Amino acid sequence: MHKSSKKNKEIKRENRQDKDKYNFILYVPEVTHDDWKIVNGKVLLNFKVVNPMTRFAGFLAKKEPIRDMLFDDMCTSAWLLIDGERSIYEIAKIQFKMGDDDFKDDLRRLAVFIKYISKQGWVKYKRVKNREEIKYSL
């Protein structure tokens, strides 16, 4: 009986780990876009202009075409917390402690933001953490 219960626990843990890889909030993002700086306490992403029409319009206007994106406070704190070690859930916990919003709202906004910057190619997912690696207390 003892061996079978131990084996059942092992099977349950393996099943949970298989499910964890589909849980988006356990993903660990890592920044890949390296051309950014902090301006007035907010992150400013800079982009190279490669579109020939935009470059030509800049030439005609005698100005260098500039493409950049300035993040708001929530996005700036999320960007600075993305270090390749913290999961999305852990980043949301830190942001929740800094703010006064509901945790579920913070987590939802963070998930939308990280999905967006991932689709743009500015972050990639390094790995998926197991539930055992994360402390769920707020």
Salt bridges, closest charged atoms under 4 A:
ASP20 OD1 - ARG131 NE 2.78
GLU30 OE1 - LYS124 NZ 3.77
ASP73 OD1 - LYS42 NZ 3.98
ASP83 OD2 - ARG86 NH1 3.35
GLU85 OE2 - LYS126 NZ 3.42
GLU90 OE1 - LYS129 NZ 2.88
ASP101 OD2 - ARG109 NH2 2.72
ASP106 OD1 - ARG109 NH2 2.63
GLU132 OE2 - ARG16 NH2 3.15
GLU133 OE1 - ARG127 NH1 3.34
